[in-house]
Each structure stands twice: as structure tokens, then as C-alpha cells.
Amino acid sequence: MASKSANLYVRIEPEVKEQAEKILAALGITASNAINMFYKQIILQRGLPFDVKIPYTKPLDISTLTDEQVDAELEKGYADVVEGRSKLAKQVFLDIRKDYNL
């Protein structure tokens, strides 16, 4: 195992640091280990290990879509179900309760 001797100095918003460190602590991971894992993933992925994009936050309004656009959205949903990229609502709510200790 390589020795950990390089230093990294970063500036981060205090609230972001606090929230992230609480989550990491619950996972039993130090911030240093998390950053090391992040860097290793950058190497493995040859880039950031997640999409960097502006999220689309506005839900679709069916009244503004053409028939073709509605059909395309329905096809996307059907493809997700067929390829196993969906969950039953009951399971989603169980996961939320578990993740947030509700």
C-alpha cells in the first residue's frame, strides 16, 4: 500500500463540509479516506465519477406536449420498466424510510 504523504488544501463552504462529514461519519469513513476514494474513482473513470450537468428540475407538463412527445415519454417509462430501471412505489417508500430513519 502506498504511503499517504501528499497534502491537499481546499476551501469549502462550512455548511457543506459539516453536512458531508456527518454523513461520512455515519458511514464510518473519514473525510481524508473519502477524498482518496474520490481521486481513485477519477483515475478509474478517467474523469469525474458522476455527471456534471444542470439538473432539469421542472416536471413535464403534459398539457404542453404534443402527442408525439407524450408517446416518447411513455416509451421511455416503458423501457425503464422492461430493463429493470424502476421500482414499485412501495419499495421506494421503504427505501426512503430506511435512508432517513423515518
C-alpha positions in Angstrom: 0.0 0.0 0.0 1.3 3.4 -0.9 2.0 5.8 1.9 -0.3 8.8 2.3 2.1 11.7 2.4 0.7 14.3 -0.1 -1.3 17.2 1.3 -4.3 18.7 -0.3 -5.6 22.1 0.7 -9.1 23.1 -0.3 -11.6 25.8 0.5 -15.2 24.6 1.1 -18.4 26.1 2.4 -18.6 25.4 6.1 -22.2 24.1 5.9 -21.3 21.7 3.0 -18.3 20.4 5.0 -20.4 19.9 8.1 -23.2 18.1 6.3 -20.9 15.9 4.3 -18.8 15.0 7.4 -21.9 13.9 9.3 -22.8 11.6 6.5 -19.3 10.2 6.2 -19.1 9.7 10.0 -22.4 7.7 9.8 -20.7 5.6 7.1 -17.5 5.2 9.2 -15.4 7.0 6.6 -13.1 9.9 7.3 -13.1 12.9 5.0 -9.5 12.0 4.1 -10.5 8.5 3.1 -13.5 9.8 1.1 -11.3 12.2 -0.8 -8.8 9.4 -1.5 -11.7 7.2 -2.8 -12.9 10.2 -5.0 -9.5 10.7 -6.5 -9.2 6.9 -7.2 -12.5 7.0 -9.0 -11.4 9.9 -11.1 -8.4 7.8 -12.2 -10.5 4.7 -12.9 -13.2 6.7 -14.7 -10.7 9.0 -16.5 -12.9 11.9 -15.4 -15.4 12.8 -12.8 -17.2 9.7 -11.5 -20.6 11.4 -11.9 -22.4 13.5 -14.5 -21.8 17.3 -14.3 -24.8 19.0 -15.7 -27.5 21.4 -14.8 -30.4 19.3 -13.5 -33.8 19.6 -15.1 -36.0 20.5 -12.1 -39.2 21.5 -13.8 -41.6 18.5 -14.2 -43.1 17.8 -17.5 -46.5 19.4 -18.1 -48.5 17.0 -20.3 -50.7 19.9 -21.4 -47.7 21.5 -23.2 -46.6 18.3 -25.0 -47.5 17.2 -28.5 -49.0 13.7 -29.0 -45.6 12.6 -30.3 -43.8 14.0 -27.2 -46.3 12.2 -24.8 -45.7 9.0 -26.7 -41.9 9.4 -26.5 -42.2 10.0 -22.7 -44.4 6.9 -22.3 -41.9 4.8 -24.3 -39.1 6.0 -22.0 -41.1 4.9 -19.0 -41.9 1.6 -20.5 -38.3 0.9 -21.5 -37.3 1.7 -17.9 -39.7 -0.9 -16.6 -38.7 -3.5 -19.2 -35.0 -3.0 -18.4 -35.4 -3.1 -14.7 -34.7 0.6 -14.0 -37.8 1.1 -12.0 -39.1 0.1 -8.5 -42.5 -0.4 -7.1 -43.7 2.7 -5.2 -44.0 0.5 -2.0 -40.2 -0.3 -2.3 -39.3 3.4 -3.0 -41.1 4.5 0.2 -39.5 1.7 2.2 -36.1 2.8 0.9 -36.8 6.4 1.8 -37.9 5.4 5.4 -34.7 3.4 5.8 -32.4 6.0 4.4 -33.8 8.8 6.5 -34.6 6.7 9.6 -38.3 7.5 9.4 
